[in-house]
Amino acid sequence: MFPVMKKFAFIGAGNMAFAIVGGLTAKDSSMPVLPANIILYDAVPAQYVKFGEGFKSAKNAREAVQEADIVVLAVKPQNYDDVLAEIAGTDMQKKIVITIAAGISTEYIAKRIGCCAIVRAMPNT
């Protein structure tokens, strides 16, 4: 067993992000991600406390995305336009974007940030 070395950025640090991060960092996972390879950004920094020690935090969504290989958009659908506007213009060509928002198409995201591989996931806690 060895840790995954890719860097993840979670834009939004609410309950769904917390659950996904928990699975990624689980010690019994076949390929756990180290907390140091996870960057969190949330408009409410108090959200970071529940994640515990070792995670990085970013000042804004753009900073988080710039450092990551895989970007997880874990914000509510009504916040997508603001987040996409903030990260638009960031070099996204070699990144994977994962969206967990119902009702926001991958085409909509691609048009606004001009990128890359976009994956839709429908997790359930």
C-alpha positions as CSV (number, residue, x, y, z in Angstrom):
1,M,0.0,0.0,0.0
2,F,1.3,3.4,-0.9
3,P,-0.2,6.9,-1.0
4,V,-1.5,8.5,-4.1
5,M,0.7,11.4,-5.0
6,K,-1.8,13.4,-7.0
7,K,-2.9,16.7,-5.5
8,F,-6.7,17.3,-5.0
9,A,-8.4,20.6,-4.6
10,F,-11.8,20.7,-3.0
11,I,-13.8,23.8,-3.8
12,G,-16.3,23.7,-1.1
13,A,-15.6,22.1,2.3
14,G,-19.1,21.1,3.4
15,N,-20.6,17.7,4.3
16,M,-20.1,16.0,0.9
17,A,-16.5,17.2,0.6
18,F,-15.9,15.9,4.1
19,A,-17.3,12.5,3.3
20,I,-15.3,12.2,0.1
21,V,-12.1,13.3,1.7
22,G,-12.7,10.8,4.5
23,G,-12.8,8.0,1.9
24,L,-9.8,9.3,0.1
25,T,-7.7,9.4,3.2
26,A,-8.9,6.3,4.9
27,K,-6.0,4.2,6.2
28,D,-7.6,1.0,5.0
29,S,-7.9,2.3,1.5
30,S,-5.8,0.4,-1.1
31,M,-4.3,3.8,-2.2
32,P,-4.9,6.5,0.4
33,V,-4.3,10.1,-0.3
34,L,-2.2,12.0,2.3
35,P,-3.9,15.0,3.9
36,A,-0.9,17.1,2.7
37,N,-2.0,16.4,-0.9
38,I,-5.5,17.8,-0.3
39,I,-6.1,21.5,-0.6
40,L,-9.4,22.9,0.8
41,Y,-11.1,26.1,-0.2
42,D,-14.4,27.3,1.3
43,A,-15.9,30.8,1.6
44,V,-16.4,29.9,5.3
45,P,-12.9,29.0,6.5
46,A,-14.4,27.6,9.8
47,Q,-15.4,24.6,7.7
48,Y,-11.7,23.5,7.7
49,V,-11.8,22.6,11.4
50,K,-13.7,19.4,11.0
51,F,-11.1,18.0,8.6
52,G,-8.4,17.9,11.2
53,E,-4.7,18.3,10.9
54,G,-2.4,18.1,7.9
55,F,-4.7,19.5,5.2
56,K,-3.7,22.6,3.2
57,S,-6.1,25.5,2.8
58,A,-6.2,28.1,0.0
59,K,-7.0,31.8,0.2
60,N,-9.3,31.4,-2.8
61,A,-10.6,28.9,-5.4
62,R,-8.1,30.0,-8.0
63,E,-5.2,29.3,-5.7
64,A,-6.5,25.9,-4.8
65,V,-7.0,25.0,-8.5
66,Q,-3.6,26.1,-9.5
67,E,-1.9,23.7,-7.1
68,A,-4.1,20.7,-7.9
69,D,-4.1,17.8,-10.5
70,I,-7.7,16.9,-9.6
71,V,-10.3,19.5,-8.8
72,V,-13.5,18.5,-7.0
73,L,-16.3,21.1,-7.3
74,A,-18.2,20.5,-4.1
75,V,-20.3,23.7,-3.9
76,K,-24.1,24.0,-4.1
77,P,-25.4,24.5,-7.6
78,Q,-26.4,28.2,-6.9
79,N,-22.7,29.0,-6.2
80,Y,-21.3,27.4,-9.4
81,D,-21.4,30.6,-11.5
82,D,-19.3,32.5,-8.9
83,V,-16.8,29.6,-8.6
84,L,-16.5,29.0,-12.3
85,A,-15.9,32.7,-12.9
86,E,-13.2,32.7,-10.3
87,I,-11.3,29.8,-11.7
88,A,-11.8,30.7,-15.4
89,G,-8.5,31.6,-17.0
90,T,-6.6,29.2,-14.8
91,D,-4.6,26.6,-16.9
92,M,-6.9,23.6,-16.6
93,Q,-5.6,21.6,-19.6
94,K,-3.9,18.8,-17.6
95,K,-6.4,18.7,-14.8
96,I,-9.4,16.5,-14.1
97,V,-12.5,18.3,-12.8
98,I,-15.1,16.3,-10.8
99,T,-18.5,17.9,-10.2
100,I,-21.0,16.6,-7.7
101,A,-23.7,19.2,-8.4
102,A,-27.0,17.9,-9.8
103,G,-28.5,20.0,-12.5
104,I,-25.1,21.5,-13.7
105,S,-24.0,19.9,-17.0
106,T,-20.4,19.1,-17.8
107,E,-20.9,21.1,-21.0
108,Y,-21.9,24.1,-18.9
109,I,-18.7,23.8,-16.8
110,A,-16.5,23.3,-19.8
111,K,-17.9,26.3,-21.6
112,R,-17.1,28.5,-18.6
113,I,-13.7,27.3,-17.7
114,G,-12.5,26.1,-21.1
115,C,-11.0,22.8,-20.2
116,C,-10.1,19.5,-19.7
117,A,-11.7,16.2,-18.5
118,I,-14.8,16.8,-16.6
119,V,-16.4,14.0,-14.6
120,R,-19.8,14.0,-13.0
121,A,-20.2,12.0,-9.8
122,M,-23.3,11.6,-7.7
123,P,-22.1,10.7,-4.3
124,N,-24.5,10.0,-1.4
125,T,-23.4,10.1,2.2
